[in-house]
Amino acid sequence: MMKLVNEADFENDVLKSEIPVVVDFFATWCGPCKMIAPVLDQLADEFAGKAKIVKLDVDQAKQVAIQYGVKSVPTLVFFKDGEIADKVVGAQPKSELKNKIAAMVG
């Protein structure tokens, strides 16, 4: 299951993480966000220990969303060593997301 992070945990859970992190910038009212949630849960399980996937509600953490240029949801931002490694806007197929995470994990 993916962890929900907020502005207070963002630095520790994402930027200071020892393993790559995918942040799902979502909104509770967003249809495509709900559609990809089960896919992200599956990927979180598949990559457990190698990478993690967290969710961030853009309505609850507006400053973080603005800081990372999130203009539409869902936006997935891939972080490695505290830096942005990749960014995807919109719901993507599981295979594409899996490939992107695998590339970060090495």
RATAGI-V756444 format. One record per residue. N is the residue number from 0. OMEGA is omega as a letter, one per 20 degrees, with the letter a starting at -180 (* if undefined). Layout:
N&OMEGA ; N&OMEGA
This chain:
0&a ; 1&r ; 2&r ; 3&r ; 4&r ; 5&a ; 6&a ; 7&a ; 8&a ; 9&a ; 10&a ; 11&a ; 12&a ; 13&a ; 14&a ; 15&a ; 16&r ; 17&a ; 18&r ; 19&a ; 20&r ; 21&r ; 22&r ; 23&r ; 24&a ; 25&r ; 26&a ; 27&a ; 28&a ; 29&r ; 30&r ; 31&r ; 32&r ; 33&a ; 34&a ; 35&a ; 36&r ; 37&r ; 38&r ; 39&r ; 40&r ; 41&a ; 42&r ; 43&r ; 44&a ; 45&a ; 46&a ; 47&a ; 48&a ; 49&r ; 50&r ; 51&r ; 52&r ; 53&r ; 54&r ; 55&a ; 56&a ; 57&r ; 58&r ; 59&a ; 60&a ; 61&a ; 62&r ; 63&r ; 64&r ; 65&a ; 66&a ; 67&r ; 68&a ; 69&a ; 70&r ; 71&a ; 72&i ; 73&r ; 74&r ; 75&r ; 76&a ; 77&a ; 78&r ; 79&a ; 80&r ; 81&a ; 82&r ; 83&r ; 84&a ; 85&a ; 86&a ; 87&r ; 88&r ; 89&r ; 90&a ; 91&r ; 92&a ; 93&a ; 94&a ; 95&r ; 96&r ; 97&r ; 98&a ; 99&r ; 100&r ; 101&r ; 102&r ; 103&a ; 104&r ; 105&*
